[in-house]
Amino acid sequence: MARRQAGHPRDESGSVTAEAALVLPIMAFFALALVWLVSLGLAQVQAVDAARDAARELARGGDSSAATVAARRTAPDDAAVEVGHDGGLVTVSVSFPSQPPAWLIVPVPSVDVHATAAVAVEGGAS
């Protein structure tokens, strides 16, 4: 067993490999988490657009079924659409479970996405 003598540099071969072995899984987890968060953001935008489209349809004088059809054009098929009237204001709520991308390697739970839009009824609409 050889002892290191003062003045001789330490052998650091393999340190880059060891550091990469520690950092790469952390970076991969971070990238997958970012993909999941971006997909949640896109689902939220989709819910907001669906609620807004349905509320606009109601504000222009459409009935509840036309508003539901307008919301389902933007939202997924399993979306729940709730329509409400309060005097001169129409309110639409859209909610659905946001599934993570199918190609995501790790199992990620689905998250319920919810959006509400309220619009004043236009002058000629009933």
N, CA, C and O atoms as a GROMACS GRO file, in nm:
protein
  504
    1MET      N    1   0.084  -0.116   0.000
    1MET     CA    2   0.000   0.000   0.000
    1MET      C    3   0.089   0.123   0.000
    1MET      O    4   0.167   0.144   0.092
    2ALA      N    5   0.076   0.200  -0.101
    2ALA     CA    6   0.162   0.316  -0.116
    2ALA      C    7   0.098   0.436  -0.048
    2ALA      O    8  -0.023   0.456  -0.055
    3ARG      N    9   0.179   0.515   0.017
    3ARG     CA   10   0.132   0.637   0.082
    3ARG      C   11   0.157   0.754  -0.008
    3ARG      O   12   0.255   0.758  -0.083
    4ARG      N   13   0.068   0.850   0.001
    4ARG     CA   14   0.089   0.972  -0.075
    4ARG      C   15   0.194   1.055  -0.005
    4ARG      O   16   0.196   1.068   0.117
    5GLN      N   17   0.280   1.110  -0.083
    5GLN     CA   18   0.381   1.196  -0.026
    5GLN      C   19   0.343   1.340  -0.051
    5GLN      O   20   0.275   1.372  -0.149
    6ALA      N   21   0.386   1.424   0.034
    6ALA     CA   22   0.357   1.567   0.020
    6ALA      C   23   0.414   1.617  -0.110
    6ALA      O   24   0.525   1.581  -0.149
    7GLY      N   25   0.336   1.703  -0.179
    7GLY     CA   26   0.383   1.761  -0.303
    7GLY      C   27   0.337   1.685  -0.426
    7GLY      O   28   0.351   1.736  -0.538
    8HIS      N   29   0.283   1.565  -0.409
    8HIS     CA   30   0.232   1.489  -0.523
    8HIS      C   31   0.082   1.515  -0.539
    8HIS      O   32   0.008   1.508  -0.441
    9PRO      N   33   0.039   1.546  -0.659
    9PRO     CA   34  -0.104   1.572  -0.680
    9PRO      C   35  -0.188   1.445  -0.662
    9PRO      O   36  -0.140   1.333  -0.685
   10ARG      N   37  -0.312   1.464  -0.619
   10ARG     CA   38  -0.404   1.351  -0.601
   10ARG      C   39  -0.453   1.304  -0.736
   10ARG      O   40  -0.467   1.382  -0.830
   11ASP      N   41  -0.478   1.178  -0.746
   11ASP     CA   42  -0.533   1.122  -0.868
   11ASP      C   43  -0.685   1.144  -0.867
   11ASP      O   44  -0.756   1.091  -0.781
   12GLU      N   45  -0.734   1.224  -0.963
   12GLU     CA   46  -0.877   1.255  -0.968
   12GLU      C   47  -0.944   1.193  -1.090
   12GLU      O   48  -1.049   1.240  -1.135
   13SER      N   49  -0.883   1.089  -1.144
   13SER     CA   50  -0.945   1.025  -1.260
   13SER      C   51  -1.075   0.958  -1.216
   13SER      O   52  -1.082   0.893  -1.111
   14GLY      N   53  -1.178   0.975  -1.298
   14GLY     CA   54  -1.308   0.918  -1.266
   14GLY      C   55  -1.401   1.013  -1.193
   14GLY      O   56  -1.518   0.980  -1.173
   15SER      N   57  -1.352   1.128  -1.152
   15SER     CA   58  -1.439   1.220  -1.077
   15SER      C   59  -1.548   1.279  -1.166
   15SER      O   60  -1.659   1.303  -1.119
   16VAL      N   61  -1.516   1.302  -1.291
   16VAL     CA   62  -1.618   1.356  -1.384
   16VAL      C   63  -1.728   1.252  -1.405
   16VAL      O   64  -1.846   1.288  -1.411
   17THR      N   65  -1.691   1.128  -1.417
   17THR     CA   66  -1.790   1.021  -1.433
   17THR      C   67  -1.879   1.011  -1.310
   17THR      O   68  -2.000   0.994  -1.323
   18ALA      N   69  -1.821   1.022  -1.194
   18ALA     CA   70  -1.899   1.014  -1.071
   18ALA      C   71  -1.994   1.133  -1.058
   18ALA      O   72  -2.109   1.117  -1.017
   19GLU      N   73  -1.947   1.251  -1.092
   19GLU     CA   74  -2.033   1.370  -1.086
   19GLU      C   75  -2.147   1.360  -1.186
   19GLU      O   76  -2.261   1.396  -1.156
   20ALA      N   77  -2.117   1.310  -1.306
   20ALA     CA   78  -2.222   1.294  -1.407
   20ALA      C   79  -2.325   1.190  -1.363
   20ALA      O   80  -2.444   1.206  -1.388
   21ALA      N   81  -2.279   1.086  -1.298
   21ALA     CA   82  -2.371   0.983  -1.250
   21ALA      C   83  -2.466   1.039  -1.143
   21ALA      O   84  -2.577   0.989  -1.128
   22LEU      N   85  -2.423   1.139  -1.071
   22LEU     CA   86  -2.510   1.201  -0.971
   22LEU      C   87  -2.601   1.307  -1.031
   22LEU      O   88  -2.716   1.319  -0.990
   23VAL      N   89  -2.552   1.382  -1.127
   23VAL     CA   90  -2.626   1.497  -1.179
   23VAL      C   91  -2.728   1.457  -1.286
   23VAL      O   92  -2.836   1.515  -1.292
   24LEU      N   93  -2.696   1.361  -1.371
   24LEU     CA   94  -2.785   1.326  -1.482
   24LEU      C   95  -2.924   1.280  -1.437
   24LEU      O   96  -3.021   1.324  -1.498
   25PRO      N   97  -2.940   1.196  -1.336
   25PRO     CA   98  -3.076   1.160  -1.293
   25PRO      C   99  -3.154   1.280  -1.238
   25PRO      O  100  -3.275   1.288  -1.257
   26ILE      N  101  -3.086   1.370  -1.172
   26ILE     CA  102  -3.153   1.490  -1.121
   26ILE      C  103  -3.201   1.576  -1.237
   26ILE      O  104  -3.312   1.628  -1.234
   27MET      N  105  -3.118   1.591  -1.339
   27MET     CA  106  -3.157   1.670  -1.455
   27MET      C  107  -3.273   1.604  -1.530
   27MET      O  108  -3.363   1.673  -1.579
   28ALA      N  109  -3.271   1.472  -1.540
   28ALA     CA  110  -3.380   1.401  -1.608
   28ALA      C  111  -3.511   1.418  -1.532
   28ALA      O  112  -3.615   1.441  -1.593
   29PHE      N  113  -3.507   1.407  -1.400
   29PHE     CA  114  -3.628   1.428  -1.318
   29PHE      C  115  -3.679   1.571  -1.335
   29PHE      O  116  -3.799   1.592  -1.348
   30PHE      N  117  -3.590   1.666  -1.335
   30PHE     CA  118  -3.629   1.807  -1.352
   30PHE      C  119  -3.694   1.828  -1.489
   30PHE      O  120  -3.794   1.900  -1.499
   31ALA      N  121  -3.638   1.769  -1.594
   31ALA     CA  122  -3.695   1.783  -1.728
   31ALA      C  123  -3.834   1.720  -1.735
   31ALA      O  124  -3.924   1.778  -1.796
   32LEU      N  125  -3.853   1.603  -1.675
   32LEU     CA  126  -3.985   1.539  -1.674
   32LEU      C  127  -4.086   1.622  -1.594
   32LEU      O  128  -4.202   1.631  -1.633
   33ALA      N  129  -4.042   1.681  -1.484
   33ALA     CA  130  -4.132   1.766  -1.406
   33ALA      C  131  -4.172   1.890  -1.486
   33ALA      O  132  -4.287   1.933  -1.479
   34LEU      N  133  -4.080   1.946  -1.561
   34LEU     CA  134  -4.114   2.061  -1.646
   34LEU      C  135  -4.214   2.024  -1.754
   34LEU      O  136  -4.306   2.101  -1.783
   35VAL      N  137  -4.198   1.907  -1.814
   35VAL     CA  138  -4.292   1.862  -1.917
   35VAL      C  139  -4.431   1.847  -1.856
   35VAL      O  140  -4.530   1.886  -1.918
   36TRP      N  141  -4.438   1.791  -1.736
   36TRP     CA  142  -4.567   1.773  -1.670
   36TRP      C  143  -4.630   1.908  -1.639
   36TRP      O  144  -4.750   1.926  -1.659
   37LEU      N  145  -4.552   2.003  -1.590
   37LEU     CA  146  -4.606   2.135  -1.560
   37LEU      C  147  -4.651   2.209  -1.685
   37LEU      O  148  -4.753   2.278  -1.682
   38VAL      N  149  -4.579   2.195  -1.793
   38VAL     CA  150  -4.620   2.258  -1.919
   38VAL      C  151  -4.751   2.196  -1.967
   38VAL      O  152  -4.839   2.268  -2.016
   39SER      N  153  -4.766   2.065  -1.955
   39SER     CA  154  -4.890   2.002  -1.998
   39SER      C  155  -5.006   2.047  -1.910
   39SER      O  156  -5.118   2.061  -1.960
   40LEU      N  157  -4.982   2.070  -1.782
   40LEU     CA  158  -5.087   2.125  -1.695
   40LEU      C  159  -5.124   2.267  -1.736
   40LEU      O  160  -5.242   2.303  -1.736
   41GLY      N  161  -5.026   2.346  -1.770
   41GLY     CA  162  -5.054   2.483  -1.817
   41GLY      C  163  -5.135   2.484  -1.944
   41GLY      O  164  -5.227   2.565  -1.959
   42LEU      N  165  -5.103   2.395  -2.037
   42LEU     CA  166  -5.180   2.387  -2.161
   42LEU      C  167  -5.324   2.342  -2.135
   42LEU      O  168  -5.416   2.392  -2.198
   43ALA      N  169  -5.342   2.249  -2.042
   43ALA     CA  170  -5.478   2.205  -2.006
   43ALA      C  171  -5.557   2.318  -1.943
   43ALA      O  172  -5.676   2.332  -1.968
   44GLN      N  173  -5.491   2.400  -1.861
   44GLN     CA  174  -5.559   2.513  -1.799
   44GLN      C  175  -5.603   2.614  -1.904
   44GLN      O  176  -5.714   2.668  -1.896
   45VAL      N  177  -5.518   2.641  -2.000
   45VAL     CA  178  -5.554   2.732  -2.109
   45VAL      C  179  -5.671   2.676  -2.188
   45VAL      O  180  -5.761   2.750  -2.227
   46GLN      N  181  -5.671   2.546  -2.210
   46GLN     CA  182  -5.781   2.480  -2.281
   46GLN      C  183  -5.912   2.495  -2.204
   46GLN      O  184  -6.017   2.519  -2.265
   47ALA      N  185  -5.908   2.481  -2.072
   47ALA     CA  186  -6.029   2.496  -1.989
   47ALA      C  187  -6.079   2.640  -1.993
   47ALA      O  188  -6.199   2.664  -2.003
   48VAL      N  189  -5.989   2.736  -1.984
   48VAL     CA  190  -6.028   2.878  -1.989
   48VAL      C  191  -6.090   2.911  -2.124
   48VAL      O  192  -6.192   2.980  -2.130
   49ASP      N  193  -6.030   2.863  -2.232
   49ASP     CA  194  -6.086   2.888  -2.366
   49ASP      C  195  -6.224   2.827  -2.381
   49ASP      O  196  -6.313   2.889  -2.439
   50ALA      N  197  -6.243   2.706  -2.330
   50ALA     CA  198  -6.374   2.640  -2.341
   50ALA      C  199  -6.480   2.715  -2.263
   50ALA      O  200  -6.591   2.734  -2.312
   51ALA      N  201  -6.447   2.759  -2.142
   51ALA     CA  202  -6.543   2.834  -2.061
   51ALA      C  203  -6.576   2.968  -2.127
   51ALA      O  204  -6.691   3.011  -2.127
   52ARG      N  205  -6.476   3.033  -2.182
   52ARG     CA  206  -6.497   3.161  -2.248
   52ARG      C  207  -6.583   3.146  -2.373
   52ARG      O  208  -6.672   3.228  -2.398
   53ASP      N  209  -6.558   3.043  -2.453
   53ASP     CA  210  -6.637   3.020  -2.574
   53ASP      C  211  -6.783   2.994  -2.540
   53ASP      O  212  -6.872   3.048  -2.606
   54ALA      N  213  -6.808   2.914  -2.438
   54ALA     CA  214  -6.946   2.884  -2.399
   54ALA      C  215  -7.015   3.007  -2.342
   54ALA      O  216  -7.132   3.031  -2.371
   55ALA      N  217  -6.945   3.085  -2.262
   55ALA     CA  218  -7.004   3.207  -2.205
   55ALA      C  219  -7.036   3.307  -2.315
   55ALA      O  220  -7.139   3.375  -2.309
   56ARG      N  221  -6.949   3.318  -2.413
   56ARG     CA  222  -6.975   3.410  -2.525
   56ARG      C  223  -7.098   3.366  -2.603
   56ARG      O  224  -7.179   3.449  -2.645
   57GLU      N  225  -7.113   3.235  -2.623
   57GLU     CA  226  -7.231   3.182  -2.694
   57GLU      C  227  -7.359   3.216  -2.618
   57GLU      O  228  -7.458   3.256  -2.679
   58LEU      N  229  -7.357   3.201  -2.487
   58LEU     CA  230  -7.474   3.236  -2.405
   58LEU      C  231  -7.501   3.385  -2.408
   58LEU      O  232  -7.617   3.426  -2.415
   59ALA      N  233  -7.399   3.466  -2.403
   59ALA     CA  234  -7.416   3.611  -2.400
   59ALA      C  235  -7.476   3.662  -2.530
   59ALA      O  236  -7.543   3.766  -2.531
   60ARG      N  237  -7.453   3.592  -2.639
   60ARG     CA  238  -7.507   3.633  -2.768
   60ARG      C  239  -7.650   3.584  -2.790
   60ARG      O  240  -7.709   3.610  -2.895
   61GLY      N  241  -7.704   3.513  -2.692
   61GLY     CA  242  -7.842   3.468  -2.704
   61GLY      C  243  -7.858   3.320  -2.731
   61GLY      O  244  -7.971   3.275  -2.753
   62GLY      N  245  -7.753   3.242  -2.730
   62GLY     CA  246  -7.763   3.098  -2.752
   62GLY      C  247  -7.820   3.028  -2.629
   62GLY      O  248  -7.819   3.084  -2.519
   63ASP      N  249  -7.870   2.908  -2.647
   63ASP     CA  250  -7.923   2.833  -2.534
   63ASP      C  251  -7.812   2.751  -2.468
   63ASP      O  252  -7.698   2.750  -2.513
   64SER      N  253  -7.849   2.681  -2.359
   64SER     CA  254  -7.749   2.606  -2.282
   64SER      C  255  -7.687   2.493  -2.364
   64SER      O  256  -7.568   2.465  -2.350
   65SER      N  257  -7.765   2.428  -2.449
   65SER     CA  258  -7.709   2.319  -2.528
   65SER      C  259  -7.608   2.371  -2.631
   65SER      O  260  -7.506   2.306  -2.656
   66ALA      N  261  -7.635   2.489  -2.690
   66ALA     CA  262  -7.539   2.548  -2.784
   66ALA      C  263  -7.411   2.588  -2.712
   66ALA      O  264  -7.302   2.575  -2.766
   67ALA      N  265  -7.426   2.636  -2.588
   67ALA     CA  266  -7.308   2.673  -2.509
   67ALA      C  267  -7.226   2.550  -2.473
   67ALA      O  268  -7.103   2.554  -2.475
   68THR      N  269  -7.294   2.441  -2.441
   68THR     CA  270  -7.223   2.317  -2.408
   68THR      C  271  -7.148   2.264  -2.530
   68THR      O  272  -7.035   2.217  -2.519
   69VAL      N  273  -7.211   2.273  -2.647
   69VAL     CA  274  -7.144   2.231  -2.772
   69VAL      C  275  -7.022   2.318  -2.798
   69VAL      O  276  -6.917   2.269  -2.839
   70ALA      N  277  -7.036   2.449  -2.774
   70ALA     CA  278  -6.923   2.541  -2.795
   70ALA      C  279  -6.808   2.507  -2.700
   70ALA      O  280  -6.692   2.512  -2.739
   71ALA      N  281  -6.841   2.472  -2.576
   71ALA     CA  282  -6.736   2.435  -2.479
   71ALA      C  283  -6.669   2.304  -2.518
   71ALA      O  284  -6.548   2.290  -2.504
   72ARG      N  285  -6.746   2.210  -2.565
   72ARG     CA  286  -6.691   2.078  -2.600
   72ARG      C  287  -6.607   2.081  -2.727
   72ARG      O  288  -6.528   1.990  -2.751
   73ARG      N  289  -6.622   2.184  -2.808
   73ARG     CA  290  -6.533   2.198  -2.924
   73ARG      C  291  -6.390   2.223  -2.880
   73ARG      O  292  -6.295   2.181  -2.946
   74THR      N  293  -6.375   2.293  -2.768
   74THR     CA  294  -6.242   2.328  -2.718
   74THR      C  295  -6.193   2.232  -2.610
   74THR      O  296  -6.075   2.197  -2.607
   75ALA      N  297  -6.284   2.191  -2.522
   75ALA     CA  298  -6.246   2.105  -2.408
   75ALA      C  299  -6.247   1.958  -2.451
   75ALA      O  300  -6.304   1.923  -2.554
   76PRO      N  301  -6.184   1.872  -2.371
   76PRO     CA  302  -6.188   1.729  -2.401
   76PRO      C  303  -6.331   1.673  -2.387
   76PRO      O  304  -6.419   1.739  -2.333
   77ASP      N  305  -6.350   1.552  -2.437
   77ASP     CA  306  -6.483   1.491  -2.435
   77ASP      C  307  -6.536   1.466  -2.294
   77ASP      O  308  -6.658   1.469  -2.272
   78ASP      N  309  -6.448   1.441  -2.199
   78ASP     CA  310  -6.492   1.410  -2.063
   78ASP      C  311  -6.508   1.535  -1.974
   78ASP      O  312  -6.515   1.523  -1.852
   79ALA      N  313  -6.512   1.652  -2.035
   79ALA     CA  314  -6.524   1.776  -1.958
   79ALA      C  315  -6.666   1.792  -1.904
   79ALA      O  316  -6.764   1.759  -1.971
   80ALA      N  317  -6.674   1.844  -1.783
   80ALA     CA  318  -6.803   1.878  -1.722
   80ALA      C  319  -6.828   2.027  -1.745
   80ALA      O  320  -6.744   2.110  -1.710
   81VAL      N  321  -6.942   2.060  -1.802
   81VAL     CA  322  -6.977   2.199  -1.832
   81VAL      C  323  -7.100   2.236  -1.751
   81VAL      O  324  -7.203   2.169  -1.759
   82GLU      N  325  -7.089   2.342  -1.672
   82GLU     CA  326  -7.200   2.392  -1.592
   82GLU      C  327  -7.231   2.534  -1.636
   82GLU      O  328  -7.142   2.619  -1.647
   83VAL      N  329  -7.361   2.560  -1.661
   83VAL     CA  330  -7.406   2.689  -1.709
   83VAL      C  331  -7.494   2.752  -1.603
   83VAL      O  332  -7.580   2.686  -1.545
   84GLY      N  333  -7.472   2.882  -1.577
   84GLY     CA  334  -7.554   2.953  -1.480
   84GLY      C  335  -7.593   3.090  -1.531
   84GLY      O  336  -7.519   3.154  -1.606
   85HIS      N  337  -7.712   3.135  -1.490
   85HIS     CA  338  -7.763   3.268  -1.527
   85HIS      C  339  -7.789   3.345  -1.398
   85HIS      O  340  -7.848   3.291  -1.304
   86ASP      N  341  -7.744   3.467  -1.393
   86ASP     CA  342  -7.769   3.552  -1.277
   86ASP      C  343  -7.803   3.692  -1.327
   86ASP      O  344  -7.714   3.776  -1.342
   87GLY      N  345  -7.929   3.716  -1.353
   87GLY     CA  346  -7.970   3.846  -1.405
   87GLY      C  347  -7.912   3.868  -1.543
   87GLY      O  348  -7.940   3.792  -1.635
   88GLY      N  349  -7.831   3.970  -1.558
   88GLY     CA  350  -7.770   4.002  -1.687
   88GLY      C  351  -7.633   3.941  -1.705
   88GLY      O  352  -7.558   3.984  -1.792
   89LEU      N  353  -7.600   3.843  -1.624
   89LEU     CA  354  -7.467   3.782  -1.629
   89LEU      C  355  -7.481   3.631  -1.649
   89LEU      O  356  -7.559   3.565  -1.581
   90VAL      N  357  -7.405   3.577  -1.743
   90VAL     CA  358  -7.402   3.432  -1.762
   90VAL      C  359  -7.266   3.381  -1.716
   90VAL      O  360  -7.163   3.446  -1.737
   91THR      N  361  -7.268   3.265  -1.653
   91THR     CA  362  -7.145   3.206  -1.599
   91THR      C  363  -7.134   3.062  -1.648
   91THR      O  364  -7.231   2.986  -1.645
   92VAL      N  365  -7.016   3.026  -1.693
   92VAL     CA  366  -6.991   2.889  -1.738
   92VAL      C  367  -6.868   2.837  -1.665
   92VAL      O  368  -6.765   2.905  -1.658
   93SER      N  369  -6.880   2.716  -1.611
   93SER     CA  370  -6.766   2.649  -1.546
   93SER      C  371  -6.734   2.523  -1.624
   93SER      O  372  -6.823   2.446  -1.659
   94VAL      N  373  -6.608   2.503  -1.650
   94VAL     CA  374  -6.561   2.385  -1.722
   94VAL      C  375  -6.454   2.318  -1.636
   94VAL      O  376  -6.362   2.384  -1.588
   95SER      N  377  -6.468   2.187  -1.617
   95SER     CA  378  -6.365   2.114  -1.542
   95SER      C  379  -6.345   1.976  -1.607
   95SER      O  380  -6.438   1.916  -1.660
   96PHE      N  381  -6.222   1.930  -1.601
   96PHE     CA  382  -6.188   1.798  -1.654
   96PHE      C  383  -6.055   1.753  -1.595
   96PHE      O  384  -5.974   1.836  -1.554
   97PRO      N  385  -6.033   1.622  -1.591
   97PRO     CA  386  -5.903   1.572  -1.543
   97PRO      C  387  -5.797   1.587  -1.653
   97PRO      O  388  -5.819   1.547  -1.767
   98SER      N  389  -5.685   1.643  -1.617
   98SER     CA  390  -5.575   1.660  -1.712
   98SER      C  391  -5.482   1.541  -1.699
   98SER      O  392  -5.418   1.521  -1.596
   99GLN      N  393  -5.475   1.464  -1.805
   99GLN     CA  394  -5.387   1.347  -1.806
   99GLN      C  395  -5.247   1.389  -1.850
   99GLN      O  396  -5.233   1.474  -1.937
  100PRO      N  397  -5.145   1.331  -1.789
  100PRO     CA  398  -5.008   1.362  -1.834
  100PRO      C  399  -4.985   1.305  -1.974
  100PRO      O  400  -5.059   1.217  -2.017
  101PRO      N  401  -4.884   1.355  -2.044
  101PRO     CA  402  -4.856   1.301  -2.178
  101PRO      C  403  -4.833   1.150  -2.172
  101PRO      O  404  -4.769   1.100  -2.080
  102ALA      N  405  -4.885   1.079  -2.272
  102ALA     CA  406  -4.876   0.932  -2.272
  102ALA      C  407  -4.731   0.884  -2.285
  102ALA      O  408  -4.698   0.776  -2.237
  103TRP      N  409  -4.646   0.962  -2.348
  103TRP     CA  410  -4.508   0.919  -2.369
  103TRP      C  411  -4.419   0.947  -2.248
  103TRP      O  412  -4.301   0.911  -2.248
  104LEU      N  413  -4.475   1.010  -2.145
  104LEU     CA  414  -4.397   1.037  -2.024
  104LEU      C  415  -4.364   0.905  -1.956
  104LEU      O  416  -4.455   0.826  -1.930
  105ILE      N  417  -4.241   0.880  -1.928
  105ILE     CA  418  -4.195   0.750  -1.881
  105ILE      C  419  -4.245   0.718  -1.740
  105ILE      O  420  -4.285   0.605  -1.712
  106VAL      N  421  -4.241   0.814  -1.653
  106VAL     CA  422  -4.278   0.790  -1.514
  106VAL      C  423  -4.428   0.810  -1.494
  106VAL      O  424  -4.488   0.895  -1.560
  107PRO      N  425  -4.488   0.733  -1.403
  107PRO     CA  426  -4.631   0.753  -1.377
  107PRO      C  427  -4.654   0.884  -1.301
  107PRO      O  428  -4.595   0.907  -1.196
  108VAL      N  429  -4.740   0.968  -1.356
  108VAL     CA  430  -4.771   1.097  -1.296
  108VAL      C  431  -4.922   1.102  -1.278
  108VAL      O  432  -4.996   1.065  -1.369
  109PRO      N  433  -4.969   1.148  -1.162
  109PRO     CA  434  -5.114   1.150  -1.141
  109PRO      C  435  -5.182   1.256  -1.227
  109PRO      O  436  -5.122   1.356  -1.265
  110SER      N  437  -5.310   1.231  -1.256
  110SER     CA  438  -5.386   1.333  -1.329
  110SER      C  439  -5.430   1.440  -1.229
  110SER      O  440  -5.443   1.415  -1.109
  111VAL      N  441  -5.452   1.559  -1.280
  111VAL     CA  442  -5.491   1.672  -1.197
  111VAL      C  443  -5.619   1.730  -1.256
  111VAL      O  444  -5.630   1.746  -1.377
  112ASP      N  445  -5.717   1.762  -1.170
  112ASP     CA  446  -5.840   1.824  -1.217
  112ASP      C  447  -5.814   1.971  -1.249
  112ASP      O  448  -5.760   2.046  -1.167
  113VAL      N  449  -5.855   2.010  -1.369
  113VAL     CA  450  -5.839   2.148  -1.415
  113VAL      C  451  -5.977   2.211  -1.416
  113VAL      O  452  -6.074   2.148  -1.458
  114HIS      N  453  -5.986   2.335  -1.369
  114HIS     CA  454  -6.115   2.403  -1.358
  114HIS      C  455  -6.099   2.548  -1.403
  114HIS      O  456  -6.001   2.614  -1.370
  115ALA      N  457  -6.199   2.596  -1.479
  115ALA     CA  458  -6.200   2.735  -1.521
  115ALA      C  459  -6.344   2.785  -1.524
  115ALA      O  460  -6.436   2.710  -1.554
  116THR      N  461  -6.362   2.912  -1.493
  116THR     CA  462  -6.493   2.975  -1.493
  116THR      C  463  -6.485   3.105  -1.572
  116THR      O  464  -6.387   3.180  -1.560
  117ALA      N  465  -6.588   3.131  -1.652
  117ALA     CA  466  -6.596   3.256  -1.728
  117ALA      C  467  -6.733   3.317  -1.705
  117ALA      O  468  -6.834   3.246  -1.706
  118ALA      N  469  -6.736   3.446  -1.685
  118ALA     CA  470  -6.862   3.520  -1.668
  118ALA      C  471  -6.865   3.634  -1.769
  118ALA      O  472  -6.768   3.709  -1.783
  119VAL      N  473  -6.978   3.646  -1.839
  119VAL     CA  474  -6.992   3.748  -1.942
  119VAL      C  475  -7.129   3.812  -1.927
  119VAL      O  476  -7.228   3.744  -1.899
  120ALA      N  477  -7.135   3.943  -1.947
  120ALA     CA  478  -7.263   4.014  -1.944
  120ALA      C  479  -7.341   3.983  -2.071
  120ALA      O  480  -7.284   3.977  -2.180
  121VAL      N  481  -7.472   3.964  -2.056
  121VAL     CA  482  -7.557   3.936  -2.170
  121VAL      C  483  -7.564   4.060  -2.258
  121VAL      O  484  -7.581   4.172  -2.210
  122GLU      N  485  -7.550   4.038  -2.390
  122GLU     CA  486  -7.553   4.150  -2.484
  122GLU      C  487  -7.694   4.207  -2.494
  122GLU      O  488  -7.791   4.139  -2.460
  123GLY      N  489  -7.706   4.331  -2.538
  123GLY     CA  490  -7.833   4.404  -2.539
  123GLY      C  491  -7.949   4.334  -2.606
  123GLY      O  492  -8.058   4.332  -2.549
  124GLY      N  493  -7.932   4.277  -2.724
  124GLY     CA  494  -8.041   4.215  -2.796
  124GLY      C  495  -8.067   4.072  -2.756
  124GLY      O  496  -8.167   4.014  -2.797
  125ALA      N  497  -7.977   4.012  -2.676
  125ALA     CA  498  -7.993   3.871  -2.638
  125ALA      C  499  -8.088   3.859  -2.521
  125ALA      O  500  -8.098   3.948  -2.437
  126SER      N  501  -8.159   3.746  -2.518
  126SER     CA  502  -8.251   3.725  -2.408
  126SER      C  503  -8.196   3.625  -2.310
  126SER      O  504  -8.260   3.594  -2.209
   0.00000   0.00000   0.00000
